[in-house]
Amino acid sequence: MASPSVFKRTGRKAYYTSIEGRVVSTGQSDQRLALEVVAQMQSVGIEAYRKGKRTLGDYLPELIEQHLTYLSEVDQRDDVHIKKKRSKLMSPIDSGVFTKLKDVRKQTFEPWWNGLSCESKTHKEYMSAWNVFLDWLIYEGKLDQNPIRGRIRPARSSRTTERTRRALTLAEIPHFLAVAGIHELLYLTALGTGVRFGELKQLTWSNVRELDTEPFIVLRPETTKNRKGRTQSISAELASMLKGARNSAKTERVFKVMPSRHTVDKHFKLAGIPKHTDEGVACFHSLRHTYTTIIARMTKDTRLAQRMADHADITTTQRYMHTERSEQVEVMAQFPRMRTAERAVKRAVGPVQTGQNESNDGPVESIVEHRQVSGNEPFRLAEYGLVQGGSRMEPGGIEPPGNRTLRCMSGGVDTHIDTRQRTFICRGQ
């Protein structure tokens, strides 16, 4: 089989090819895509390729429903999964971006996807849902190739625009738990284990071992983010609360009711905890950040904090470790001095002329006294009526650039100013 080749006709945007003596349009203005179309035509034949292209005119909602039916009946996906997939696949259709399958292409999908106002994780879920859907169409023979896989580059976002979570301080935690109401046990479990929201939602009483000598909870593989089960130790305080909750439990699930984002925000507000600070945003995931930070402070072992937080990469754990303002103040109180004591004394003390004393017993002499000068205080020569370079300085003027000794005249007094040592040396005439 000859290697695919394409060419352009005068006045036409699309590339053409010659197959079996027939000149056929590829329908593609991009040369790389046109060569892919030619390869498919050579593989399945021109008529079979064109027959497959007719599917591009099908309405997307009908194809999406067929795809969701396949996920439900063949892949045995639950209703929650189907609901999420439907929401993400129908989003651009409800927005009027897509109508038919032929509308899904790089030029239309990329700006819509990059314009989504959501977190990076949700952003990726949209892309994954569409790639799975389009790959399924290929599997069903309704599409020749995925028009977006590997062809969409996400828009760059600065670190400042990303949603950074913060950890709660030890002083904020009691206030937060005090206003939690029925969600107090949930919040305490999140703070005491670092378990994620979705993992707590699926936690059952059969996975809780609060009566053991060393109490723990078991997270099943199908409930964890990385699909790997693990055992999480818990404190005596949390074990005691779980024991009391088990006695009054009416369902197999430990947490029957999960709070919405609005409810969590309301609890932060009632506790007097600001949602937005310089360190980041306070949300439910902040409880996991708090747990990791506490473990890191207690153990001084980042590797142990990584294992207990169930992070695959230690750099992720480092992003979860936060410091409080009080800790920074304590560190700076012990920060070493950078200047020698001798140097500090020279810069802090300098002789300053304050006037002349006329004595009946002797000639006029200069009176010089020492005055404390702040390390950040500039030499304001104009305050002493001094001149520089033969011209008077403007009021409030500061020392000129360049660390050199200046010689100024004022009222018959010869004054040498060392700008490096910030001293006045005055001689009476």
Secondary structure as GFF3:
##gff-version 3
##sequence-region A 1 429
A	DSSP	beta_strand	7	8	.	.	.	ID=ss1
A	DSSP	beta_strand	15	19	.	.	.	ID=ss2
A	DSSP	beta_strand	22	25	.	.	.	ID=ss3
A	DSSP	alpha_helix	31	44	.	.	.	ID=ss4
A	DSSP	alpha_helix	46	53	.	.	.	ID=ss5
A	DSSP	three_ten_helix	54	57	.	.	.	ID=ss6
A	DSSP	alpha_helix	60	73	.	.	.	ID=ss7
A	DSSP	alpha_helix	79	94	.	.	.	ID=ss8
A	DSSP	three_ten_helix	101	103	.	.	.	ID=ss9
A	DSSP	alpha_helix	106	114	.	.	.	ID=ss10
A	DSSP	alpha_helix	120	139	.	.	.	ID=ss11
A	DSSP	three_ten_helix	159	161	.	.	.	ID=ss12
A	DSSP	alpha_helix	172	178	.	.	.	ID=ss13
A	DSSP	three_ten_helix	181	183	.	.	.	ID=ss14
A	DSSP	alpha_helix	184	193	.	.	.	ID=ss15
A	DSSP	alpha_helix	197	201	.	.	.	ID=ss16
A	DSSP	three_ten_helix	205	207	.	.	.	ID=ss17
A	DSSP	beta_strand	208	209	.	.	.	ID=ss18
A	DSSP	beta_strand	216	219	.	.	.	ID=ss19
A	DSSP	three_ten_helix	221	223	.	.	.	ID=ss20
A	DSSP	beta_strand	230	233	.	.	.	ID=ss21
A	DSSP	alpha_helix	236	247	.	.	.	ID=ss22
A	DSSP	alpha_helix	261	270	.	.	.	ID=ss23
A	DSSP	alpha_helix	286	299	.	.	.	ID=ss24
A	DSSP	alpha_helix	302	309	.	.	.	ID=ss25
A	DSSP	alpha_helix	314	320	.	.	.	ID=ss26
A	DSSP	alpha_helix	325	333	.	.	.	ID=ss27
A	DSSP	alpha_helix	341	348	.	.	.	ID=ss28
A	DSSP	beta_strand	349	357	.	.	.	ID=ss29
A	DSSP	beta_strand	365	372	.	.	.	ID=ss30
A	DSSP	three_ten_helix	381	384	.	.	.	ID=ss31
A	DSSP	beta_strand	387	388	.	.	.	ID=ss32
A	DSSP	beta_strand	391	392	.	.	.	ID=ss33
A	DSSP	beta_strand	405	410	.	.	.	ID=ss34
A	DSSP	beta_strand	413	418	.	.	.	ID=ss35
A	DSSP	beta_strand	423	428	.	.	.	ID=ss36
###
